[in-house]
Each structure stands twice: as C-alpha cells, then as structure tokens.
C-alpha cells in the first residue's frame, strides 16, 4: 500500500522554527504553497514574509537559495493586494539577502519576472565607480541588466533605469579586511510602491543602490540616476550627493527609494 503524503499548509509553516539547517526546506515549502494558492490573505502573507525574513537572517544564503527567494519575492509583488502591508518587509528581505548571499568571483546577479539584483564585491585597488543599467524587459518580463566598473553620467540609448556611483564612494567602504559589497536592485512592478491613500501613481520603475555597512554623505560628485517615464517619452533625471545619514543598510536603501519616487504623476 502506498503512503499518503501530508500536504504542508500555512498553519504548519507558521509553527516551524527556522534554523540554519532547515532554511532551504522552508523556502521549498513556501514555493509549494504559492504554487497551489496565489490568493493569499493578510495573515498568510505575514507568515510567508516572516519566514523569509528569518531565512535571510540566519540561513546560509547560497546562490541557489537566494535565487529561489528572489522568485518568491517576484511572485509576492504580483499577488499582493495590499502593497502597503508588504513593501517594507520585502525591501528588508531583498536588502539583507543582497548583503548575505555567498558567491564566487566579483559579481553575481539574480533575476525574476519584474525583479533584479546585481551584487558586486568591488576591487578597492582598482575602483573607478560602478554603473547599473536595465536596458529592457524581455517578453517574460525578466529584466535585462548589466553593470560596468566605471562611473558615467549618461545611460545608453533605450535604458529604462540607470544608476551610477562615482569613484568617491570608495572612501566610504568599511575599513576591514573583507571586500565591500555593493548591491543594485530593480523593481519593474511600479504599483507595488503605490500608496492607495495618495492620489498619485508612480510613473517609472524603481532602482536603488546600497553599500553594505557604510554611511555615505557629502559626495563631491553626485550619484547619477535616470528613470524613463512609463506613460510618456520623458526621462526623469535625479542626482544624489547628500543622502541623509543612516544607521543601518536597510535605512539607506529606503532613503534611496524615496529619492527616486519623486517621479510621480497625478492620476
């Protein structure tokens, strides 16, 4: 007689304590649950986000595990009906995941429908700035991204999102033996950042940059940001040379997001 396998539900997931050893299993459970049910209520969404937060805090984030989390976050961006409930939690997860993902070499990226992360461990002995661009969204809505180890003021033709960090960023890298970590993030689901209480709509994609464990301020050369409007042929250009001081990496991430959200059109 064959055995019947019991399906894990959200109550089961809520009662599991996340550990280093079971982090990958927790992510697999979440993937299975989202595959079976996409209309999550607020309580179920909270369970998923709480477990993902714990995994990113204590799990060993291999590239495979982080890629799975990236796909889950992409799914959440699509299925949530209450963006204000989940946006800050998602940003916390992706920011911490970008800081803690372990990979070989100088750079690694993770892409999913409407979401991309570019992680870079720059060589401080030859640092000339960093540029991140999203040139297009492919047919399956997966962002097409690339980066360059130089600073530039202007994006390539056809770029939908662009951010460039000047060489002066190097002076803010943490002063320890470990190589610094710079991460860029891109969200193509603009309504994920829309506040229903405000009668405005975000008319661009969202891009950000952060340096792990660093406070950046008073740059002589500004950070260059270009975002193409979604409803017009105009381009929103912003420069950031004096971001407010921060206490944590996550706070800096949110500050940059707020700077970019100036590209708003009234409905």
N, C-alpha and C positions, 0 to 999 in steps of 0.2 A: 504493500500500500504506500502510495506516495504521500509525503508530508505536505501539509498546507503551510505556506509561509505567511506569517502575520505581517500585514502592511503597517508601517510606521505612520502615525498621524501627528498632528500638531501638538496634541497633549503629550504624546511620547517625547517629541522633540523638546518641548519645554522642560521636561523632567530630567533630561540628560545633562550632566555636568561636563562642560567642555574641558578636555585635557590636551596635553601635547600629543599623546598617543592616539586620541580619537578624533582629532581635528579634521582629518581628511574624510572620515566616516560621517561626521556631522555635515560637511559640505555635500557629500553624496546624498544624504537624506534630504537636504533642502532641495537639491536638484530634482530628486524623485517627486517630492511634494509639489513643486512648482510645475512639473511636467503633467501631473494629474489634476491640478487645480490652479487656475490663474486668477480667479475672483476672490482674492484674499480679503477678509475683513480686517479691521484695525488691530484686533487682538492677535490674529495670525501673523500679520505683517510685523508687529512688535516682536513676536517670538523669533521670526526669521532674522530680523536685524540685530536682536540681542545676541543670538548665537553666532552670527557672522562677526559681530564686534569682538566677542570672546575669542573666536578663532584667530582673528588678525592680531589680537593682543598677545596670545600665548602660544599659538601654533608655530610649527616650523614651516615658513612660507616658501615652499619650493615654487619654481616657475609653473609647474602643473597645477598646484593648489591655488596659486594666485590667479591663474587663467580661469579656473573654474569659478572663483569668487567674482572675477570681472564679468563673466557671463551671467551670473546670478544678479549682480547689480544692474546690468543692462536690462534684464527681464523685469526687475523691480521698477526701473524708470518707465517702462511701458505699461505695467499692470496697475500701478498705484492710482487710486482715485483721489488721494489726499496728499498731494506733494508736500504741503507744509508739515505733515506728520513725519515724513521720512527724509527730507532733503539733507538736513544737518547730520543725521545718523549715517546716511550714505556717504557724505563727504568725509566724515570721520573714518569710516571703513576704508575707503579708497586711499585716503591720505596715509593712514597708518600702514596699509598694505604696500603702498609705494615705498615707504621708508624701510620696511622689514623684509621685502622679498629678496631671497638669496639667489644670485645668478652668477654664472661665469662670464668673464670678459668685462668690457667697459660699459655696455649698454644692453638693455632688454626692453621690448615693448609688448604690450598686451592689448588686443583689440577685440571688440564685440560690437554687435549692432548698436550704433549711436554712442559708442563709448571707446575711448582710447587712453592708454597710459604709456608714456615714454620715460623710462628710468635710465639715468646716466650716472656713472661713477667717474667724474672727470679727472684727468691727469693734471694735477696742480702745477707741475713743472712746465706744462705747455698749454696753459689755459688762455684762450682768446675770445671767450664768451660762448654762448650757446643759443641756438635758434631752433624753434619748433614750429612746424607748419602742418596744416591739414589742407591738402590740395583738392580733395573731393570726397564725396560719399559714394561708395560703389553701389551697384544695383541692390545688394542685400543690406544696404545702409551701414556697412562696416567702414569706418573712416580710413582713408588712405593717408598715412602720415610719414613724415621724415624729419630728421634733425641734422643740424650742421654744427660743427665745433668752432663756430665763429660768430661774431656779433654783426648784425646787419640792420639797417633802419627800414628797409622796404621789403615786402614779401614778393614772391614770384607771382606772375600773372595767373589768375584763376584760383588763388588761395582763398579759402573761406575763413580760416582762423590762423593767426600768426602771433608769436610772442618771441622776443629776442632779449637775452640777458647780456649786459655789457661785461667786459673783462673785469671791471671793478668789483663785481660780485665775489671774485676770488678772495678778496680781503676779509670777507665775512664767513668764509668756510671755517668750520670748527677746527681749533688748533689741537689736533691729536694725531696719532699715527694712522688712524683709519682714513681711507679715502672718503671724501664727501659724497653725498648723494643729492642729486638734483632730479626732481620729477616734474613732468608736464602732464596735465590732464585735459581732456577734451570731452565735452558733452554735446551731442547733437540733438538731444531731446529738450528743446528750449522751454517747453511748457512745464518741464519738471521743476523749473525755478520760478514759476509764476505764482504770485500770491493772489488768491481769489479776492482778498479784501481790498486790493488795489486795482482800480480800473485802468490797467495798463497791461501791455503784453511785451515780452522780450522779443526783440526783432533781430536777434543774432544767436549764433551758437555761443557756447561758453568755453573759455580756455583759461588755464591757470598755470602757475609755476611756483615751486617752493623749494627751499634748501633745507635739508634735514638739520635740526638742532642749530639753527642760525638766526640771528636777528639782523635784518638788512635795513639800512636807513641812510639818508643823505648821500645818495649816489650823484656823482658829478655828471655822469651820462645816464639818461633815463632808460628804464625798461621800455621797449617799444612793443605796442600791442595794436594789431589791426584785425577788425572783425567785419566781415561782409554782411550787410543787411540782407535779410531773407526775403523781404517784400519789395525792395527797391534795388536799384543798381548802385546805391551809395555805399560808401565804406566808412565805418566808424573807426577812427584812429585815436588812440589814447597813449599817453606817456605816463610812467610812474617812476618818480625819482625820490619820493619821500614817503614811503609807506609807513603807517603808524607803527610804533614799537609793538613787539609781541612777546608773549611768554612761552608759547608752545607752537610747534609746527602747524597744528590744526588751526590755530588762530590766524597765522599768516595766510594760510590757504583761503580762509573765509574772507580775509581782507582783500585779497586779490580778486576773488569772485565779485565782491561788492563793487570794486573799482570798475570791473568790466560790465556790470549790469546797468551802467549809465546809458547803454544803447537801448532805450525804451521808446516805443511809440504808443501813443494813446489809441484806444480802440475806436 
